[in-house]
């Protein structure tokens, strides 16, 4: 087993990994920016070292400094979490050259899945279904017109080197194509340093279904069932659940087989996620995320598999704890991402100081967070504050439990997206499981959130007025009673 692990990340995922390490008896090392000097993860670790100023480019992306701290602290392994350097092949390679175990997949697997075009080619050759389109980079508007015409409108335009939905554009006809190509190329260049764009068919009624996979260094590779991630805003996941509402045992077997095949063809080990798009009975490979996902807790809730611990076992050269037939599921799990965002200002990030923080609890509730009362959320990083996860015996109980947990969650001093989740969990289509990746736009959820907040304010205002009137009446009655008693005593 690894003797010590440095966690090259921050926030809730750093705490999550450190908890797994503590349970396994592995000492941990935190690296933090000046903005995170009082963060929970920095306090939780056995050792903590300053990286540099707040901006990620001067701290959490500083490969040289992170490796230097790892060597000075005698850490045998580095867990990258997600984001920052998690899917950075250069960082994984540098860890290897420094004799430090990168707790993730091999360098060649990260490189293979780093390009959407190349990964699509590999999956197609391996017999994994891919979305209709062409496997080539496009920069020329005329070539884009030819490809779009061949694929058939509407089409989806994507950055080849990208991820997280950044720069993705739906193009419905030729007149808008050149403009969207230019926009996607510009975003791709600024976000990923590569303006290569590719085009594929836009799917009707799409749902985003992904499979958790994990393998060891001995060639043993399995999937740990699916997660549905179709509730998205600007291609960013908001709510995840497992099982998927569209899943059947036959479909699970087919998609699971494809996910395992995708991992094996690139020689993958450690944890990863194979993402698919599902449309009217068919599924297609979308991409592979070569890291632990934000939404991994819901898989843990229904299967009992501790994915972080399995990562550490694999990195230590040990075999997986499970065979494919061992992976069974019980109940239903859901996750809401709690973000520091302003629902009344286009959900812009809303960093600031948390005045009061109270997490929900009770049966079937788990909260993965990295904050506390008095902590100031920095403006430099992702707006994720915590992940609220619930388990129920079935989907209906999970929904009811999530509603209760959202009601219990207390965060003041900053604005959050909790009202949005409350609106979604009241929606009849969501409650029936009848939603696609267009759910937020199709049912005008964001407008309904603003209305909901106003209604809550009016209710609170009315409640305050009623309380004031009640208090005034009470004081008056007390004075009358006091006067009557005094008169009687005379």
N, C-alpha and C positions, 0 to 999 in steps of 0.2 A: 504494500500500500504506500502511496505517496506520503512523504514525511511532513510536508508543509505545502500549502497551496496559496498562491497570490491570486486575488480576484481583481482582474483588471476592468472593473466596472463600478457602478454606483447605485444608489437607490434600492428599490425593493429586490431587484435580481441579485445584487451583491449580498444582501441579508439572506436571501433564499439559499444561495450556494453555501454561505458560511454556516447556516443552520445544518445543512447536510454534512458538511465537514465536521462540525462539532459532534454530531451524533456518531460519526465514524471515527472519532478520536484524532482527527487531522487538524493541527494548528493552522490558523489563517493569517494572511497578511492583507491589509487594505491599503490602497493607494487613493489619495483624495486631492481634490483641488482646493484652493483657498476658499472658494464659495461653499465647499462641503466640509469645512473643518469641524463643524459641530453635527454633522450628519450621523444618523443612527448606525449606518454600516461601518463608519470609521470608528465608532465607539465599541461596536460589537466584536470586531476582529481582535485577535490576540496581539497583533502588531499593526501599526498604521504609519504611513509615510506620506509626506507632502509631495505632490507632483509638480504643482505650479499654479499659475493664475487660473481664474474661473473658466475662460473659454476653452472648449474641448481641444482645440488645436494646440493649446499650450499645456494641456494636462492629460486627459484620457486618450488622446491620440498620439502622445509622445512615446513612441516605441522604444527609443534609446533609454529614456529615463525609467520606463517601466521595467525593462530588462535589467538595468543597473540595480534597481531596488530588489528585484527578484534574486539576483546574485548575492547582494549584500545581506539579504535576509535568509539566504540558504533555502529558498523555496524550490522544490523539485518540480512543481507544476504551476501553470497559469490557466485559470478559468476566465474566458473573455465575456461570459454572460451573453447578452444580445446587444446589437448596435455597436457603436464605436469600432473596435478592432475584431469583433467576433467573426466576420467573414473576410478578413484581410489575409490573403495568402502570403503576403510579404511578412506580416507579423508571425504567422504560424511557422514560416520557414526560418525566421530569425530565432524563434524559440528553440527550434531544433538545432540550429547551428551553435546556440549557447548551451546546449545540453539540458534544456528545460522542456518538460512535457507540456505540449499544447493540449488542453483538455477540450478536444474537438476533433473534427475529421482530418485526414491527411491533406497535405498541401495540394496534391494533384486533384483531389475531389473538390476543394474550394475553387480552384482555378477552372475546373470543368464546368461547374455550375454558376460561375461568375458571369458568364455571357449567356443571355437568354437565347441567342441565335445558335451558339454552339451546343448548348444543353438540349435544345430542341432537336438538333440534328442527331445527337447521341441517343435520345429517347426514341426517335423515329426508327433508327437503325436497330434498336433493341426490341422493337415491337410494342413499345408503349404508345398508346393513342395520343396524338398531338392535335392541337387546334389547326384547322385548315389554313394554309398561308404559304409563304415562301421563306426558306431559311437563308436569307441574305440581308446584309446591311444596306440601308437606303439613305441617300443624302440628296439625290437628284429628284426634283419635282416631277419630271416627265416619267422617270422610272417608277416613281410612286403611283402615278396615274395608271400606268400599265399593270402594276401589281394589284392595285385596288380593283381595277376593272376585272382582272382575272379571278380574284378571290370573291368579289361580289360585295356590294355595299349592303349594310353598314360594315365598316372595318374598324379595328382597334389599332392604334398607333402607340408603340412603346419604345422606351429607351432600352437598348440591348444590355447595357451595363448596369441598369437600374434595379430598383427594388422598392417595396413599400408603396407602389402605385404612383410614384413621383413621375410626372410628365405624361401619364397615360391620357390618350385622347380618343374619343369616339367620333368617327367621321361618317356622316350620313350620305354625302354626295360629293361629286367631283369639285364643285365650285368652292368648297371649304377646305379641300385637301392641301393645297400649297401653303396656306396660312397655318394650318395645324402642324404640318411637317416642320415648318420653320420654328414654330413655338416649341415643339417637342425636342427638336435638335438643340435649341438654345437652353432649355431646362436640363437636358441630358448632359450637355457640356459643363454647365455651371455646377450641377449636382454630383456628377460622376467622372468628369474629366474626359468623357468620350461621347461625341455627338452622334454615334451610330444609332439608327432607328430601324425598327422592323415593323412589318404590317401583317396582321392576321385577321381572320374572319371574326366579326363580332357575333357572339352567341345570343340567341333569343332566350329570355327568361333564365338567365344564368344564376347558378348558385356556386358558392365557393366552399369546396369540401377538401380538407387536407388530411393526410395520414401521418401520424407519428411513427417514425422508424428509428431503430437503434441496432447497432451491431458491435461485435468485439473484434479484436485484432486477429482472431483465429478463424475468421470467415463466417462466423455465426451471425445471421442477420434476420431480424423479424420486424413486423409492424405491430403497433400498440393501438390499433383501431383509429377511428376517424374523429374529426372535429368539424363542425360547420361554422364558417366565419363570414356569412353573407351579409350581416348587418354592418354596413360600412358607410363612412362619410369621407368623401374625396379619396376613395380607395384605401382608407385607413380603417382597420378593424375596430369595432366598438364593443360588440357582444359576441361571445363564442359559446357554443353548446355541443355536448356530446351525449348520446348519439346524434346523428343528423336526422332530421325529419324525413328525408327522402330515402333513407337507407333501408335496404332489405338484406337478408343474409347472402343472397346471390350477388347483389351489387357489392357488398362489403368484400366478399371473396375475390371478385374480379379486380376491384380497385386496390385492395390490399396486396394482391399478387403483382399488380403493376407497380406499386410503390416499392415493394421488395426488389423487383427486377431493376427498377431505376437505381436503387442504391448499390446493388451488386455489380451493375455494369461499369460503375466508376470506382469500384474498390472501396466503398464507404465503410467507415466505422465511427463509433460514438453516436450521439443523438442528432437527428435531423428531421426535416419535415418535407414530404412530397406534396405539393399543392396541385389540386385539380380544379377544373371548371366543369360543372355538371349542367347539362341542358337537355331537358325532355327525354330522359332515359339514357343519354350518352355522357361519357366523361372524357376529359382531355387533359393531358399534362400541361401544367402552367409553368411551374418552376420548382426548384428545390432549395430550401433554406438550410444552409449548412451550419446550423447552430440550434440551441435550445430556444423554443418559441416563447413569446410572452404568455400565450394561452396554455402552456403545458400543464398547469394545475388541474384543469378539468379532466384531463386524461388520467392523472394520478387519482382523482376523486372516485372515478368509476372502476378503475382497474386495480388500484392498490399498488401500482408500480411507482417507486420513487425514482423519477427520471434523473434527478441531480445525482443521487447516489450511484445509479448505474453508470453515469458519465465518469464518475470518479473511479469506479471499479475498472471500467474499460481502459481508462488512461493509466491505471496501475498495472495493466497487463493481465487482469483477471477476466475470466469468461463471463458472459451475461448470466444473470440469475434465473433467466426464464427461457423456455422453449416456446415456439409459436402456440402450441396447444395449451400452454399455461395461461395465456392471455384471455381472461374472461372479464365480463363487465357486469356491474350491478347498478341499477338505477339510472339517474339522469343528472348531469352537472351543467352549470352555466357560469359564465364569467362576465362581469361588467368592468370595463376599464374606467377607473375614476381619475379624471384628468383635471388639472388646474386650468380651467377655461371659462370664458365669459359667454354664457348662452345668449345674452342680449347684445353681444358685440361680435357676431359672426364666429363665435367660439374661438376667439383669439386667445392665445396663452395668457394666463393671469397669475403670474408668480406673486409671491408676497409672504407675509408672516402668518402662520396658523395660530389663531388666538385660542381656539378650543378644538380638541380632536378626540372623538370617541368612536371606537370601532364597534360594529354590530357583533353579536355573538349568538349563542344558543345552538340548538341542534342543526347539524348540516351546514354550518357557516364557517368559511375560512377567509381570512384577509391576509394577503401578502402586501406589506407596505414597508416604507423606509422613512416614515415621518412620525412626528409627535407634536404635542402642544408646545408652541414656542419656536418650532423650527421654521426657518425662512426658506421658502422654495426659491432657488436661484433662477434667473432668467436665461441661463445659458444652455439648458438642456431640454430634453423632451418633457412634455407637460404631465406625464403619467405620475400620479401620486400614489395610487394603490390599485390592487386588483381584488375585487369582491367576488368570491366564489361560493356557490351554494350547491348542495347535493339534495336530491329528492328521490323517493322510490319510483316516481315517474315524472314525466315532463310537467304535468299539472302541479304536482307538489313542489317541484323546483321553481316554477314561476311564482307560486304563492310565497315560498320561502324567500325568493329574491325581493319581492315587493316588501316583505316585512323587514328584510335586512337593509334595504335602501331607506326605508322610513326611519330605522334606528340610527343610521350613519350620521354622525354629527361632525361637521367641519365648518368652522367659522373663521373669518379673517381673510379668506380667499374665496373666489367664485369657483364652482366646480360644475361638471356636467351631470351631476346627479339628477337634476330635473329632467334632462333628456332621457335618461334611463327609466325614470318613473313614467314618462309619457309612453315610451315604447312598450313597457310591460303592462300598460293599460290598453294597448291596441289590439283589436279583435283579430286582425290578420296575423300579427305576430303570435298571438296566443294560440292560433290554429296551426301555426307553423307554415303559413302560406306567404312566404316572402322570398325575394331574390336580392341580388346585390344592388338593386335600384329601390329598395324598400324606403330608405330615408327620403329620397326625392319624390318617389311615386305617391307616398302618403303624406307629404308635406310635414314631416316630423318636426323640422326646425321651426317652422311657423307655429306649430302647435305647442312647442316648448315655450315660446315667448308668451303665448296666451295662457299657458298653465302657470307660468311664473307670476303674471299679472293677477290671475285668479287667487293664487296663494297669498299675494301681498294684500289683496282686498279682504280676503278671509282673515288674515292676521290683523289687519287694521280694524275690521269689524269686531274681532275678538277682543282687541285692546279697548275699543269703545264700550263694548258690553261689560268688560271687566271693570272699567272706570265707573260706569253707571252703577253697577252692582255694588262696588266699594262705597260710592257716595250714598246710595240708599242705605247700605249697612251702617255707615257712620251716622246718618240721620236717625235711623231707628234706634241705634245705641244711645244717642243723645236724648231721644224722646223717653226711652225706658229709664235712663239715668235720672231725668227730670221728674218722671212720675214716681220713681222710687224715693227720691229725695223729698218730694211733697208728701208722700205717704208717711214717711218717717217723722215729718214735722207734726 
